[in-house]
Amino acid sequence: MTQDELWDVETAESYDTPGVGAFSPEVLDPIVGRLAELAYGGAALEFAIGTGRVAVPLARRGVAVTGVELSRPMIDRLRAKADEATIPVVAGDMATVRVPGTFQLAYLVYNTISNLLTQAEQVACFRNAARHLAPGGRFVVELWVPELRKLPPGQQAMVWETRAGYVGLDTYDVLRQRVVSHHFRFGEGREARLFRSPHRYIWPAELDLMAQLAGFELESRHADWDGASFTAESRSHVSVYRLPAGLRQ
């Protein structure tokens, strides 16, 4: 299944959870606040803008946001919230598509760079971000840290979240650096729904090398959007990369 087939109408329709989960104020407010700071009054480009979870509140903060999105159904959902004049969107692959204009900030949230399933595509994504940024511009990547330390020898699957009506687990292919996330949702009866998404996981050091190949320098790395210290125990990170002043790809 290709990525555009994966993010279909059914997925787009079930993606938004207004006010709760990834759409809750306690999750969104720190993201939007930090991105608004990093934009420094300039324009922002969101790769994999989806249904506008981050872009819509960021635009309300006065940041001019343009998006790139592979999934047409996701764009349709976004259009119910903001028109083309408010948040322009270019349909295409975030590793290759070109967007008119120059930006002060580009960003990728919610582990989305891992949707690119080869190292070459992930490097191309960094280079594409650099092409769109002004000198001194920043590229922000939010990404989880692979939890391979929790896998006993010979075991390929790990449960990473359980709550009422939901179980999330990952299956790892350590040879190819791939992981498939399995999301099980169920009620009180016998029926359950499964959504699976493939990813290529990236270690922080590998991500830094990708950035260097595209001309970026690591400016900061924190464990979350609130600025908590990144440690060996952190499950995710928010990494800010910057193009040197005077450098334009």
C-alpha positions in Angstrom: 0.0 0.0 0.0 1.4 3.4 -1.0 1.4 6.4 1.3 -1.4 8.2 -0.6 -3.5 5.0 -0.5 -2.9 4.7 3.3 -4.1 8.3 4.0 -7.4 7.8 2.3 -10.9 9.3 2.9 -11.7 7.0 5.8 -8.4 7.8 7.5 -8.9 11.6 6.9 -12.4 11.5 8.3 -11.3 9.8 11.5 -8.1 11.8 12.0 -9.5 14.9 13.7 -10.4 14.6 17.4 -11.3 18.2 18.3 -10.3 19.2 21.8 -8.9 15.8 22.9 -5.8 13.7 22.2 -3.4 15.3 19.7 -5.9 18.1 19.3 -6.2 19.0 23.0 -5.0 22.5 24.1 -2.3 21.0 26.4 -0.8 19.3 23.4 -1.3 21.9 20.7 -0.5 25.2 22.6 3.2 24.4 23.3 3.7 23.4 19.6 2.0 26.4 18.2 3.7 28.8 20.6 7.2 27.4 19.9 6.7 27.4 16.1 5.4 31.0 16.2 8.6 32.0 18.1 10.9 30.3 15.6 9.1 31.9 12.6 10.3 35.3 13.9 7.5 37.1 12.0 8.3 35.3 8.7 6.4 32.7 6.7 6.3 29.1 7.6 6.1 25.9 5.5 4.6 22.8 6.9 5.5 19.5 5.3 2.7 16.9 5.6 0.2 19.5 6.8 -2.6 16.9 7.0 -6.0 18.3 8.1 -4.4 21.5 9.6 -4.0 20.4 13.2 -1.1 22.7 13.7 -1.3 25.0 10.7 -4.8 26.4 11.5 -4.0 27.6 15.1 -0.6 28.8 13.9 -2.2 30.9 11.2 -4.5 32.3 13.8 -1.4 33.5 15.7 -0.6 35.6 12.7 2.0 33.3 11.0 1.6 33.0 7.2 1.5 29.2 6.7 1.8 27.3 3.5 1.4 23.5 3.4 2.6 20.4 1.4 0.4 17.3 1.6 0.3 14.1 -0.3 -3.2 13.0 0.6 -6.1 14.7 -1.3 -8.6 13.6 1.4 -6.5 15.3 4.1 -6.5 18.5 2.0 -10.2 18.3 1.6 -10.6 18.1 5.4 -8.3 21.1 5.8 -10.4 23.1 3.3 -13.4 22.8 5.6 -11.4 24.8 8.2 -9.4 27.2 6.0 -9.6 28.3 2.4 -6.7 28.5 -0.1 -6.2 32.2 0.5 -5.8 31.6 4.3 -3.6 28.5 4.1 -2.3 27.6 0.6 -1.5 24.0 0.1 0.6 22.3 -2.7 -0.3 18.6 -3.3 2.7 16.4 -3.6 5.6 14.5 -1.9 7.4 16.5 0.8 10.7 15.2 -0.3 10.5 16.6 -3.8 7.7 19.1 -4.3 8.5 22.8 -4.8 6.4 25.6 -3.3 6.5 29.2 -4.5 8.1 31.6 -2.1 10.8 31.8 0.5 10.2 30.8 4.2 11.8 31.6 7.5 10.6 28.3 9.0 9.9 24.8 7.8 8.6 22.1 10.1 7.6 18.4 10.3 5.6 17.3 13.4 4.2 14.1 14.8 6.9 11.8 13.6 6.0 12.4 9.9 9.5 12.3 8.4 9.4 8.6 9.3 6.6 8.1 6.7 9.4 8.4 4.1 10.5 4.8 4.0 14.1 5.1 2.7 17.1 6.9 4.0 17.5 8.6 0.5 14.0 10.0 0.7 14.6 11.3 4.2 17.8 13.1 3.1 15.9 14.5 0.1 13.3 15.9 2.5 16.0 17.8 4.4 17.4 19.1 1.1 13.9 20.1 0.0 13.4 22.1 3.3 16.7 23.9 2.7 15.7 24.9 -0.8 12.7 26.7 0.6 14.4 28.5 3.4 15.9 32.0 3.6 19.5 32.2 4.9 19.4 31.6 8.6 16.0 29.8 8.3 15.1 26.9 10.5 13.8 23.4 10.0 12.0 21.8 13.0 11.5 18.0 13.2 9.5 16.3 15.9 10.4 12.6 16.0 10.2 9.6 18.4 13.3 7.7 19.6 13.3 4.0 18.6 12.7 1.9 21.7 14.8 -1.0 20.7 16.2 -1.3 24.2 12.8 -2.6 25.3 12.8 -5.5 22.9 14.0 -8.8 24.4 16.3 -10.8 22.1 14.3 -12.5 19.4 11.1 -10.5 20.0 9.9 -8.2 17.2 6.8 -6.5 18.7 6.4 -4.0 21.5 3.2 -2.6 23.1 3.8 1.2 23.5 0.3 2.3 24.7 -2.8 0.8 26.2 -5.9 2.6 27.3 -9.7 2.0 27.4 -10.7 0.9 23.9 -7.2 1.1 22.4 -3.9 -0.8 22.1 -0.9 0.5 20.2 2.0 -1.8 19.3 5.0 -1.6 17.0 6.6 -4.5 15.0 10.3 -3.9 14.2 12.5 -5.0 11.3 15.9 -4.1 12.6 17.7 -5.2 9.5 15.9 -2.7 7.3 15.3 -0.1 10.1 11.6 -0.4 9.6 8.7 -0.4 12.0 5.0 -0.9 11.4 2.6 0.8 13.9 -0.5 -1.1 14.7 -3.5 0.8 16.2 -6.3 -1.4 17.6 -9.5 0.2 18.5 -12.4 -1.7 20.0 -15.6 -1.4 22.1 -17.3 -3.8 24.5 -18.3 -6.3 21.7 -16.2 -8.6 19.6 -15.5 -6.2 16.8 -12.2 -4.3 16.5 -10.7 -1.9 14.0 -7.1 -2.0 12.9 -5.1 0.8 11.3 -1.4 0.1 10.3 1.2 2.5 9.1 4.8 1.7 8.0 7.7 3.9 9.0 11.5 4.0 8.8 12.9 4.9 12.2 15.8 7.3 12.5 18.2 7.7 15.4 18.9 11.3 16.5 22.6 11.0 15.4 21.5 9.8 11.9 19.0 12.7 11.7 21.8 15.1 12.5 23.9 13.7 9.7 21.0 14.1 7.2 20.8 17.7 8.3 24.5 18.2 7.7 24.2 16.8 4.2 21.6 19.4 3.5 23.7 22.3 4.9 22.0 22.6 8.3 23.5 22.9 11.7 21.8 21.5 14.9 20.7 24.6 16.9 18.8 22.8 19.8 17.2 19.6 20.8 14.7 19.1 23.6 12.5 16.2 24.8 9.3 18.0 24.1 7.8 21.3 22.9 8.0 22.8 26.4 11.8 22.6 26.3 12.5 19.7 28.7 16.0 18.4 28.6 16.7 15.6 26.1 18.3 12.6 27.9 19.0 9.0 27.2 15.6 8.1 28.6 13.6 10.6 26.3 11.0 8.9 24.1 10.9 11.7 21.6 12.7 14.9 20.6 12.1 18.3 19.0 15.1 19.2 17.0 15.7 22.6 15.5 18.2 22.9 12.6 19.4 26.1 11.1 20.9 27.2 7.8 23.9 29.4 8.3 23.3 33.0 7.4 24.2 33.6 3.8 23.6 30.0 2.7 20.8 29.3 0.3 20.4 25.9 -1.4 
